[in-house]
C-alpha cells in the first residue's frame, strides 16, 4: 500500500526499470481523462471521481500499464496514491470490508473493529473527499467491488484494473490491453535472454513474440527458459511452442501463456515442480524459504535455492517491500528480501496440475506443516516479550535458531512484515474445514502475538476478525466453551466501539454457550457483561438484576475477589437509579469483602464510594466521617493519588457544610500530594 512501485511490464518489472511500449494505450488513457464526461456535457457538476479502466486478461501487463499511468499522473494529486488489491492471487474476490480497511489504513484513518462494509466504505469516501488523491484498484472482479470505493469528489481519480468492462459504473470506457507491440516485446525478451541472442536472429525473435501473443507473462517465461539454456536458440524455442498441441478447455486468448508455461513447467526437476505446485497454498501468494520448506518438507537451504531458480525462470517474482524491517533485524532467512510472489496468472495453471498430480491428503499435510510452523513462530514472537528467566523465555531458548528472535523489536518487525500473510493463513486454515484443531491454535497464537506487540486497542480490528474465525470453528464443531469465549471477546469489542445492542446479543448467546458447556467462568462473565451492557444503556434495574445473578453464582463458589467487584457494580447502578439505601448496602458489602481479602486499596476505594453515596443522599456529615476513614485506609495503602482525591472530596463536602477553613486545609494537602500542575487540572 505504499507509493513505491514493484510491479510488472511483464510480471517482473521492478521500480526503476524503463517501461516498454503501450504508447497507444497511454495516449488513449490520457485522452479519456481529458475528455468531457456525460455530466459536463449535460451542464451538471461531476458528482464523483473519474474512473480510468484498464481491461485485459491476467498476464497481459494490465497492472503495469495502470502503474505507469498512475506514475505519470501522480504529481497532479497531492493527496497521494492509494493502492488496493480487490482479488486474491487465485482470482477470488476480496470482501468489500477488507478492501475498505486496506484503503483506510493507507490513508491513515482508523476504523472501529467490527464496523460493517457500508460504514467502512462511507469512511473511505469521507476520507477521500477532503483530499485530491489517486486511487489504484487492482484486479477488480466487477463493478460492485469498485462502486462503493469511488470518492464523492471530482478532484480524485480512480484507476481500475479488471478483466473486462465494469458494467454499472457510468461514463467509463475500458482501455483494452492486448499484446505488446513487436519492438517492445522483443526488447522485453532480450532483457531475459541477453541482447546477443536476439540480435543474431531478429526474425526468430519476432516469431517467438508471435507465438507468445505478445503477452508479457508468456514472454518472461520464454526468456527464462532460454536464459537457463545458453545453447538453445530462439528459433528452437519458437519451433517447440508451435509443435505443442493446445491445452484442452483453455480459451484462445489464454493459450499462448498456457503453452509457454507448459514448456517451462516440463523442464523443472520433480522436486522443483512439486514445490511450485505447493506454493499455490501459500497465504496471500507470498512465500519465503521457510514457507516453501514447510510446504515441501525439505530443508530451508534447499527451499531457498529452489525459490531462486524458479524466480530466475520467471515463475516467481520478488515481493515488494512489506515493512520497515531491515537486514539483520529478523531471524535468518526471514527478511522481506527473501520473499517471493506467485504471479496470479499462473495460479489457475498450477492448480490444474495440482489436481492432476497431488492427492488431497498430501496437500492437507503440506498445509498443516506450513501452519504448524507459523504457530511456532508466533509463539516465539510472543515469548520474546516475556521477562528474562520466565518459563516462556526458557522454552524459547530451546528452539532452533530459525525460530528464535534476537529481541522484541525483531519479533515486532517480523510480525509487521508478515501480518497480511498470517491473517490470510488463519482464514485459509478455518476455511479448510479439516484442520480445525490447528486453525484454533494458529488463531490463538496470532491473537496473543498481536496483543503482546501492539496492544488490544491497536490490534482490535484484526482481533475482531480472528475471534469471528474462532466462532466459526466452534459452531462447526459444537465446541460450546470456545464459542462462549469467542462471543464474549466479540461482545467486548462491540461494547468498546459503542455498539451496545450488538454486544448485548453476543453476551446473551455466550451465556447460552457457557451453560451448554457447564463453564462457570463463562456463564459468570456473560451475566456480568449483560449487566454492563444494560448499564451502558442506562437500564439500571435490568443491570442490577443481571449483576445480582452473577453475584449469586460467585457467592455459591466462594470467589471473593469477584464478589467484591460485583458488590461495587451493584452499588454503582443503584446509585445511578437514585436508590441510595440499596447503593449503601452494596458498597458496604464491598468494603467487607475487601477487608476479608486483605485488599487495603480496595477498602479505601469502596469507602470513598460509600462517602459519595452518603453525600448524594443528603447526609454530608456522615459522608465526611466516611471519607476520613477512607483516607486512613488510603494512607495504609500508600496510594498517594487516592489520598489526594479523597482530600479534594473532603474539601468540596466541607465547603458545602460551611467549614471553608477545613476545606482549604484539605486542598493544600491535596496540592502537596499531586503537585501544583495536577491540582489545577
DAJO-V967453 format. One line per field, one symbol per residue. ss: DSSP state (A for helix, B for strand, O for the rest). Layout:
BEGIN
ss = ???
END
This chain:
BEGIN
ss = OOOOOOOOOOOOOOOOOOOOOOAAAAAAAAAAAAOOOAAAAOOOOOOOOBBBBBBOOOOOOAAAAAAAAAAAAAAAOOOOBBBBBOBOOOOOBOOAAAAAAAAAAAAOOOOOOOOOAAAAAAAAAAAAAOOOOBBBBBBBOOAAAAAOOOOOOOOOBBBBBBOOOOOOOOOOOBBBOOOOOAAAAAAAAAAAAOAAAAAOOAAAAAAAAAAOOOOAAAAAAAAAAAAOOOOOOAAAAAAAAAAOOOOOOOOAAAAAAAAAAAAAAAOOOAAAAAAAAAAAAOAAABBOAAAAAAAAOOOAAAAAAAAAAAAAOOOOBBOOOOOOOOOOOOOOOOOAAAOBBOOAAAAAAAAAAAAAAOOAAAAAAAAAAAAAAAAAAAAAAAAOOOOOOOAAAAAAAOOOAAAOOOOAAAAAAAAAAAAAAAAAAAAAAAAAOOOAAAAAAAAAAAAAAAAAAAAAAAOAAAAAAAAAAAAAAAAAAOOAAAAAAAAAAAAAAAAAOOOAAAAAAAAAAAAAAAAAOOOAAAAAAAAAAAAAAAAAOOOAAAAAAAAAAAAAAAAAAOOAAAAAAAAAAAAAAAAAOOOAAAAAAAAAAAAAAAAAAOOAAAAAAAAAAAAAAAAAOOOAAAAAAAAAAAAAAAAAAOOAAAAAAAAAAAAAAAAAOOOAAAAAAAAAAAAAAAOAAAAAO
END
